[in-house]
Amino acid sequence: MPGLNEKYEIIVGLEVHAELSTETKIYCACKNSFGAEVNTQCCEICTGLPGTLPTLNEKVVEYAVRMGLAANCKINNITKQDRKNYFYPDLPKAYQISQYDVPLCQNGWLDFLVDGEERRVGITRIHIEEDAGKLLHGESFSGSLVDFNRCGVPLIEIVSEPDIRSSKEAKAYLETLKQILVYLGVSDGKMQEGSIRCDVNVSVRLKGQEGFNNRVEMKNVNTFSGAARAIDYEAARQSALMEAGETVGQETRRWDDVKGENILLRSKENAMDYRYFPEPDLKTIVVDDSFVSALKEGLPELPNRKTARYMREYGLPAYDAGLLAESMDRAAFFERAAALGLCQPKNISNWLLGDITYFLREKKMELSESAVTPEKLADMVSRLEKGEISGAAAKIVAEALLDSGLSAGEIISEKGLAQVSDRDALESIVDAVLADSEKAVIQYKSGKTNVLGFLVGQCMKRSKGKGNPAVLSGIIAERLK
């Protein structure tokens, strides 16, 4: 399908469902965990047997309020829960306990970066609700089976304003949201396990037009890249209909990421279709100001704000700052190393995100499990900046720091990695290499100065990697004048 006609702009709103990482489910004592055998983690409350009564898990309210505070929301002190009525085979009660007109959190916003530029998206509401079960389909049996393990798993639904104007913005917003959820410890963010899912609402309008046209909702998109592809496809489809003089209907469609297209499921429901009414089996939720204040004081610096600070204070590019900030352990390590003032913060970032991360992955080790400390890494980077070791030697030192328990200086001494910068010693190496490289010398003198790199390489080889390449390059250039 052709892309979006440039006469139009995209309007996107996102509804993100995040599973909360509480120990038990939202209304019963069943374990809240992923991957158990089918229908082994459900009870009479999960499965909606007659006569059962739910009891709200207080931790669910705490987690929702934490996320609401992180998204700059107003926290409603008095709220309730509502029944959302619809029939589907994986919903045994034929209703879902959710929140309708008075959510726990509302009227907030979230700042995030797109290509280094800050964007802000309004957050309409964050409310709590229970998950439904899961339909199972397979070739070994006909029809569908139902697994009720997921029934009653606690969710928060985070609903954005229609402030997003591109698939790239949508993806950046979703990634920031996931980072915050994980940072706060309220969700594990494992998309492969369905911990985060989103419904994507898309409409298009002529540039400069006031108001919105009909929107189309695509349900349960389970990857951020898939959400971006779904947005671009649907925007192109709608603009093509409008160009042909047709009306875009308010619909719910299913996104097929494998085929790269969506298909019509039904016309879009309205709130009245769900016959919301207050849940009679659960009490009013009262959230004290003191409770909210205590949670607010306990919030960590969030990754989106940390990213912006790293760019501002340390001069890091947005990409590097974002990678550092997405891991609390890595961010704390970087800040401790940078605070020592031994070397440039950008160089610490380069080593932490580059070789250190590579070696940790190769060793199947977490940063916190390794022997390297911020002090040891900063010391190594400082020695590299001063020319005491070469880049090649620094890689050897960096890997050894992870599991040796030694300092950079001890490793350099033990392995004989100190860089030679003494001119007298290096001049004899240069003279020997030039004597053996007559062809390269002639090429250099005839204007092919790129052979300088080859000659430096030969000197490094002869010095067994210990020669200072900058000093060697200077000596070679002097000799060949």
C-alpha positions as CSV (number, residue, x, y, z in Angstrom):
1,M,0.0,0.0,0.0
2,P,1.3,3.5,-0.8
3,G,2.4,5.7,2.1
4,L,0.5,8.5,3.7
5,N,-0.5,11.3,1.3
6,E,1.5,14.3,2.3
7,K,-1.6,16.5,2.5
8,Y,-2.6,14.7,5.7
9,E,-1.3,14.4,9.2
10,I,-1.6,11.4,11.6
11,I,-3.4,11.7,14.9
12,V,-2.6,8.9,17.3
13,G,-3.8,8.0,20.8
14,L,-2.5,4.9,22.7
15,E,-4.2,2.8,25.3
16,V,-1.4,0.7,27.1
17,H,-2.2,-2.2,29.3
18,A,0.6,-3.1,31.7
19,E,0.5,-6.2,33.9
20,L,1.5,-5.3,37.5
21,S,4.2,-7.5,39.1
22,T,2.3,-8.0,42.4
23,E,2.7,-11.4,44.2
24,T,-1.0,-12.2,44.0
25,K,-3.8,-11.3,41.7
26,I,-6.0,-8.3,42.0
27,Y,-9.1,-9.8,43.8
28,C,-7.9,-13.1,45.2
29,A,-4.9,-14.9,46.7
30,C,-3.9,-16.8,43.6
31,K,-0.3,-16.4,42.6
32,N,0.4,-13.8,39.9
33,S,3.0,-15.4,37.7
34,F,3.6,-16.4,34.1
35,G,4.1,-19.8,32.5
36,A,2.3,-22.1,34.9
37,E,0.5,-25.2,33.6
38,V,-2.9,-24.4,32.1
39,N,-5.7,-23.7,34.7
40,T,-3.5,-24.3,37.8
41,Q,-3.4,-20.8,39.1
42,C,-7.1,-19.9,39.3
43,C,-9.8,-20.3,42.0
44,E,-13.5,-19.8,42.4
45,I,-13.0,-16.0,42.4
46,C,-10.9,-15.9,39.2
47,T,-13.4,-18.1,37.4
48,G,-16.4,-16.2,38.6
49,L,-18.3,-18.9,40.4
50,P,-21.6,-17.8,41.9
51,G,-21.5,-16.5,45.4
52,T,-17.9,-15.5,45.5
53,L,-16.7,-12.1,46.6
54,P,-13.6,-10.2,45.4
55,T,-11.2,-8.4,47.8
56,L,-9.0,-5.6,46.4
57,N,-5.2,-6.1,46.6
58,E,-3.9,-2.9,48.2
59,K,-0.6,-3.3,46.4
60,V,-2.4,-2.8,43.0
61,V,-3.6,0.6,44.2
62,E,-0.1,1.5,45.3
63,Y,1.5,0.6,42.0
64,A,-1.1,2.5,40.0
65,V,-0.6,5.6,42.1
66,R,3.2,5.3,41.7
67,M,2.8,5.2,37.9
68,G,0.3,8.1,38.1
69,L,2.7,10.2,40.0
70,A,5.5,9.4,37.5
71,A,3.1,10.6,34.8
72,N,2.3,13.8,36.6
73,C,-1.3,12.8,37.1
74,K,-3.8,14.1,39.6
75,I,-4.5,11.3,42.1
76,N,-8.2,11.1,43.0
77,N,-8.6,10.6,46.7
78,I,-12.0,8.9,46.4
79,T,-12.7,6.5,43.6
80,K,-14.5,3.3,42.8
81,Q,-14.6,0.3,40.6
82,D,-17.1,-0.5,37.9
83,R,-18.4,-3.5,35.9
84,K,-17.7,-3.4,32.2
85,N,-20.2,-5.9,30.7
86,Y,-19.4,-7.9,27.6
87,F,-19.5,-11.5,26.6
88,Y,-16.4,-13.4,25.5
89,P,-15.4,-17.0,26.1
90,D,-12.3,-16.1,28.2
91,L,-14.3,-13.8,30.5
92,P,-16.1,-16.2,32.8
93,K,-18.2,-13.6,34.8
94,A,-19.3,-12.0,31.5
95,Y,-18.1,-8.7,32.9
96,Q,-14.7,-7.2,33.7
97,I,-14.0,-5.2,36.9
98,S,-12.5,-1.9,35.8
99,Q,-12.9,1.8,36.4
100,Y,-15.1,4.1,34.3
101,D,-15.9,7.7,35.2
102,V,-13.6,8.2,38.2
103,P,-10.1,6.6,37.6
104,L,-7.4,6.5,40.2
105,C,-5.2,8.9,38.2
106,Q,-6.0,11.5,35.5
107,N,-4.9,14.6,33.7
108,G,-1.2,14.1,33.5
109,W,1.6,14.2,30.9
110,L,4.7,12.4,29.9
111,D,7.9,14.0,28.4
112,F,10.1,11.9,26.1
113,L,12.7,12.4,23.4
114,V,12.4,11.9,19.7
115,D,15.6,12.4,17.7
116,G,17.0,14.3,20.6
117,E,14.0,16.7,20.7
118,E,11.7,16.7,23.7
119,R,8.0,15.9,23.1
120,R,5.1,15.9,25.6
121,V,2.0,13.7,25.4
122,G,-1.0,14.2,27.7
123,I,-2.1,11.3,29.8
124,T,-5.9,11.2,30.0
125,R,-6.2,8.6,32.8
126,I,-4.6,5.6,34.5
127,H,-7.0,3.1,36.0
128,I,-6.9,-0.4,37.5
129,E,-8.7,-3.4,36.1
130,E,-8.5,-7.2,36.0
131,D,-7.2,-9.2,33.0
132,A,-9.3,-11.8,31.1
133,G,-8.3,-15.4,30.4
134,K,-6.6,-16.6,27.3
135,L,-8.0,-18.6,24.4
136,L,-5.8,-21.4,23.1
137,H,-5.8,-22.7,19.6
138,G,-3.9,-25.6,18.2
139,E,-3.6,-28.1,15.4
140,S,-3.9,-31.1,17.9
141,F,-7.5,-30.2,18.8
142,S,-10.6,-28.7,17.1
143,G,-12.1,-25.4,18.3
144,S,-10.6,-23.4,21.1
145,L,-9.7,-24.0,24.8
146,V,-9.6,-21.5,27.6
147,D,-6.8,-21.0,30.1
148,F,-8.1,-19.0,33.2
149,N,-4.7,-18.6,34.8
150,R,-4.6,-15.0,33.5
151,C,-8.0,-14.1,34.8
152,G,-7.6,-11.6,37.6
153,V,-4.0,-10.6,36.8
154,P,-3.8,-7.0,37.8
155,L,-3.6,-4.4,35.1
156,I,-3.2,-0.7,34.8
157,E,-4.5,1.0,31.6
158,I,-2.6,4.1,30.6
159,V,-4.7,6.2,28.1
160,S,-3.0,9.0,26.2
161,E,-4.4,12.1,24.7
162,P,-4.5,12.1,20.9
163,D,-1.2,14.1,20.9
164,I,1.0,11.8,18.9
165,R,1.7,12.8,15.3
166,S,3.9,10.0,13.9
167,S,4.7,6.3,14.3
168,K,8.2,7.3,15.4
169,E,6.8,9.5,18.2
170,A,4.5,6.6,19.2
171,K,7.3,4.1,19.4
172,A,9.5,6.6,21.5
173,Y,6.5,7.2,23.8
174,L,5.9,3.5,24.3
175,E,9.6,2.8,25.0
176,T,9.7,5.6,27.6
177,L,6.5,4.2,29.2
178,K,8.0,0.8,29.4
179,Q,11.3,2.1,31.0
180,I,9.3,4.0,33.6
181,L,7.2,1.0,34.5
182,V,10.3,-1.2,35.0
183,Y,12.1,1.6,36.9
184,L,9.3,1.9,39.3
185,G,9.2,-1.8,39.8
186,V,5.5,-2.0,39.1
187,S,5.8,-4.2,36.0
188,D,8.5,-6.4,34.5
189,G,7.9,-5.0,31.0
190,K,8.3,-8.5,29.4
191,M,6.4,-8.0,26.1
192,Q,7.1,-11.6,25.0
193,E,5.0,-12.7,28.0
194,G,2.3,-10.1,27.3
195,S,3.2,-7.9,30.2
196,I,2.7,-4.8,28.0
197,R,0.1,-4.6,25.3
198,C,-1.4,-1.6,23.5
199,D,-4.5,-0.6,21.6
200,V,-3.7,1.9,18.9
201,N,-6.2,4.6,17.8
202,V,-5.5,6.3,14.5
203,S,-7.2,9.0,12.5
204,V,-5.9,11.3,9.7
205,R,-6.9,14.8,8.8
206,L,-5.9,17.5,6.3
207,K,-3.0,19.6,7.6
208,G,-4.4,22.7,9.2
209,Q,-7.8,21.2,9.8
210,E,-9.5,21.8,13.2
211,G,-11.1,18.9,15.0
212,F,-10.7,15.1,14.4
213,N,-12.2,12.7,12.0
214,N,-13.4,9.2,12.8
215,R,-10.7,7.0,14.4
216,V,-9.9,3.4,13.9
217,E,-8.8,1.2,16.9
218,M,-6.4,-1.7,16.4
219,K,-6.5,-4.1,19.4
220,N,-3.7,-5.9,21.4
221,V,-0.7,-4.9,19.4
222,N,2.1,-6.6,21.3
223,T,5.4,-5.0,20.0
224,F,6.4,-1.4,19.7
225,S,7.8,-1.9,16.2
226,G,4.5,-3.6,15.3
227,A,2.6,-0.6,16.7
228,A,4.7,1.7,14.5
229,R,4.0,-0.4,11.4
230,A,0.3,-0.6,12.2
231,I,0.0,3.2,12.5
232,D,1.7,3.8,9.2
233,Y,-0.4,1.2,7.4
234,E,-3.7,2.5,8.9
235,A,-2.8,6.2,8.1
236,A,-2.0,5.3,4.5
237,R,-5.3,3.3,4.2
238,Q,-7.4,6.2,5.6
239,S,-5.8,8.8,3.4
240,A,-6.4,6.7,0.4
241,L,-10.1,6.3,1.3
242,M,-10.3,10.1,1.8
243,E,-8.6,10.8,-1.5
244,A,-11.2,8.5,-3.2
245,G,-14.0,10.5,-1.7
246,E,-15.0,7.7,0.7
247,T,-15.7,8.1,4.5
248,V,-13.6,6.5,7.1
249,G,-15.8,4.5,9.5
250,Q,-15.3,4.3,13.3
251,E,-14.1,0.7,13.5
252,T,-12.2,-1.8,15.4
253,R,-9.6,-3.7,13.3
254,R,-7.1,-6.4,14.0
255,W,-3.5,-5.8,13.1
256,D,-1.7,-8.8,11.5
257,D,2.0,-8.0,11.8
258,V,3.1,-11.0,9.7
259,K,1.0,-9.9,6.7
260,G,1.5,-6.2,7.4
261,E,-2.2,-5.4,7.2
262,N,-5.3,-5.1,9.3
263,I,-8.7,-6.5,8.9
264,L,-12.1,-5.3,10.1
265,L,-13.5,-6.9,13.3
266,R,-16.5,-4.7,14.1
267,S,-17.8,-1.2,14.2
268,K,-16.4,0.7,17.1
269,E,-18.2,0.4,20.4
270,N,-19.2,3.3,22.6
271,A,-19.2,3.3,26.4
272,M,-23.0,2.7,26.5
273,D,-22.4,-0.7,24.8
274,Y,-20.6,-1.9,27.9
275,R,-23.4,-0.9,30.3
276,Y,-20.9,0.3,33.0
277,F,-22.2,0.5,36.5
278,P,-20.5,0.7,40.0
279,E,-19.2,-2.7,41.2
280,P,-21.5,-3.6,44.1
281,D,-19.2,-6.2,45.7
282,L,-16.3,-3.8,46.3
283,K,-16.0,-0.8,48.6
284,T,-15.1,2.7,47.6
285,I,-11.3,3.3,47.3
286,V,-10.0,6.0,49.6
287,V,-6.5,7.3,48.9
288,D,-5.1,9.5,51.7
289,D,-2.9,12.5,50.8
290,S,-0.3,11.2,53.3
291,F,-0.2,7.9,51.3
292,V,0.3,9.8,48.1
293,S,3.0,12.0,49.5
294,A,5.0,9.1,50.9
295,L,4.9,7.4,47.5
296,K,5.9,10.6,45.7
297,E,8.9,11.0,48.0
298,G,10.0,7.5,47.2
299,L,10.0,7.9,43.5
300,P,13.4,7.5,41.8
301,E,14.7,9.8,39.1
302,L,12.9,8.5,36.1
303,P,14.8,7.4,32.9
304,N,13.3,10.1,30.7
305,R,14.5,12.8,33.1
306,K,17.8,11.1,33.7
307,T,18.4,11.0,29.9
308,A,17.8,14.8,29.6
309,R,20.1,15.5,32.6
310,Y,22.9,13.3,31.1
311,M,22.7,15.3,27.9
312,R,22.7,18.6,29.8
313,E,25.3,17.8,32.4
314,Y,27.7,15.4,30.7
315,G,27.2,16.5,27.0
316,L,26.2,13.0,26.0
317,P,24.3,12.3,22.8
318,A,20.7,11.4,23.2
319,Y,21.3,7.8,22.1
320,D,24.1,7.2,24.6
321,A,22.3,9.0,27.4
322,G,19.1,6.9,26.8
323,L,21.0,3.6,26.9
324,L,22.7,4.5,30.1
325,A,19.5,5.7,31.7
326,E,17.4,2.6,30.8
327,S,19.3,0.5,33.4
328,M,19.3,1.7,37.0
329,D,22.5,-0.3,37.7
330,R,24.4,1.0,34.7
331,A,23.3,4.6,35.3
332,A,24.4,4.5,38.9
333,F,27.8,2.9,37.8
334,F,28.3,5.6,35.2
335,E,27.5,8.5,37.6
336,R,29.9,7.1,40.3
337,A,32.7,6.8,37.7
338,A,32.1,10.3,36.2
339,A,32.0,11.8,39.7
340,L,35.6,10.8,40.3
341,G,36.7,13.4,37.8
342,L,39.6,11.2,36.5
343,C,38.5,11.2,32.8
344,Q,36.0,12.4,30.3
345,P,32.4,11.2,31.0
346,K,31.9,10.5,27.3
347,N,34.8,8.1,27.3
348,I,33.4,6.3,30.4
349,S,30.1,6.0,28.5
350,N,31.8,4.7,25.4
351,W,33.5,1.9,27.3
352,L,30.5,1.1,29.5
353,L,28.1,0.8,26.5
354,G,30.7,-0.7,24.2
355,D,33.4,-3.2,25.2
356,I,32.2,-3.7,28.8
357,T,28.7,-4.5,27.7
358,Y,30.1,-6.8,24.9
359,F,32.3,-8.7,27.4
360,L,29.5,-9.0,29.9
361,R,27.2,-10.5,27.2
362,E,30.0,-12.9,26.2
363,K,30.5,-14.1,29.8
364,K,26.7,-14.2,30.4
365,M,27.2,-11.9,33.4
366,E,25.4,-8.9,34.8
367,L,27.4,-5.7,35.6
368,S,26.6,-6.1,39.3
369,E,28.0,-9.6,39.3
370,S,31.4,-8.6,37.8
371,A,34.5,-7.5,39.7
372,V,34.7,-4.2,37.8
373,T,33.9,-1.1,39.9
374,P,33.4,2.5,38.8
375,E,36.8,3.4,40.3
376,K,38.6,0.7,38.4
377,L,37.0,1.6,35.1
378,A,37.6,5.3,35.5
379,D,41.3,4.5,36.4
380,M,41.7,2.5,33.2
381,V,40.0,5.1,31.0
382,S,42.3,7.8,32.6
383,R,45.4,5.8,31.8
384,L,44.2,5.5,28.2
385,E,43.6,9.2,27.9
386,K,47.1,9.9,29.3
387,G,48.6,7.6,26.7
388,E,49.9,5.1,29.3
389,I,48.2,2.2,27.4
390,S,47.0,1.8,23.8
391,G,43.4,1.3,22.8
392,A,44.2,-2.4,22.0
393,A,45.8,-2.8,25.5
394,A,42.8,-1.1,27.1
395,K,40.5,-3.8,25.7
396,I,42.6,-6.5,27.3
397,V,42.5,-4.6,30.6
398,A,38.7,-4.0,30.4
399,E,38.0,-7.7,30.0
400,A,40.4,-8.6,32.8
401,L,38.7,-6.1,35.1
402,L,35.4,-8.0,34.9
403,D,36.6,-11.1,36.7
404,S,40.2,-10.7,38.0
405,G,39.6,-8.5,41.0
406,L,42.8,-6.6,40.2
407,S,43.2,-2.9,39.5
408,A,43.9,-1.5,36.0
409,G,47.5,-0.7,37.1
410,E,48.0,-4.3,38.4
411,I,46.7,-5.8,35.2
412,I,48.9,-3.5,33.0
413,S,52.0,-4.5,35.0
414,E,51.2,-8.2,35.1
415,K,50.5,-8.4,31.4
416,G,53.2,-6.0,30.3
417,L,50.8,-3.7,28.6
418,A,52.3,-0.3,29.4
419,Q,52.6,1.8,26.2
420,V,56.0,2.9,25.1
421,S,56.2,6.7,24.4
422,D,59.9,7.1,24.7
423,R,61.1,8.7,21.4
424,D,64.5,7.2,21.4
425,A,63.0,3.6,21.6
426,L,60.4,4.4,19.0
427,E,62.7,6.1,16.6
428,S,64.7,2.9,16.2
429,I,61.5,1.0,15.5
430,V,60.4,3.6,12.9
431,D,63.8,3.5,11.2
432,A,63.7,-0.3,10.9
433,V,60.2,-0.3,9.5
434,L,61.0,2.4,6.9
435,A,64.1,0.5,5.8
436,D,61.9,-2.6,5.2
437,S,59.0,-0.7,3.5
438,E,60.7,1.0,0.5
439,K,57.5,0.7,-1.7
440,A,55.3,2.4,0.9
441,V,57.9,5.2,1.4
442,I,57.9,5.9,-2.3
443,Q,54.1,6.0,-2.4
444,Y,54.0,8.4,0.5
445,K,56.5,10.7,-1.1
446,S,54.5,10.6,-4.3
447,G,51.5,12.0,-2.5
448,K,49.7,8.8,-1.3
449,T,49.8,9.9,2.3
450,N,47.1,7.3,3.3
451,V,50.0,4.7,3.5
452,L,50.9,6.5,6.8
453,G,48.4,4.2,8.5
454,F,50.0,1.1,7.1
455,L,53.4,2.3,8.3
456,V,52.1,3.0,11.8
457,G,50.5,-0.4,11.8
458,Q,53.9,-2.0,11.0
459,C,55.5,-0.1,13.8
460,M,52.8,-1.2,16.2
461,K,53.4,-4.8,15.2
462,R,57.1,-4.5,15.6
463,S,56.6,-2.9,19.1
464,K,54.2,-5.8,20.0
465,G,51.4,-3.3,20.4
466,K,53.1,-1.2,23.0
467,G,54.2,1.7,20.9
468,N,52.3,5.0,21.2
469,P,50.6,5.3,17.8
470,A,50.4,9.1,18.0
471,V,54.2,9.4,18.7
472,L,55.0,6.8,16.0
473,S,52.9,8.7,13.5
474,G,54.7,12.0,14.3
475,I,58.2,10.4,14.0
476,I,57.2,8.7,10.6
477,A,56.0,12.0,9.2
478,E,59.2,13.8,10.3
479,R,61.4,11.1,8.7
480,L,59.5,11.2,5.4
481,K,59.6,15.0,4.9
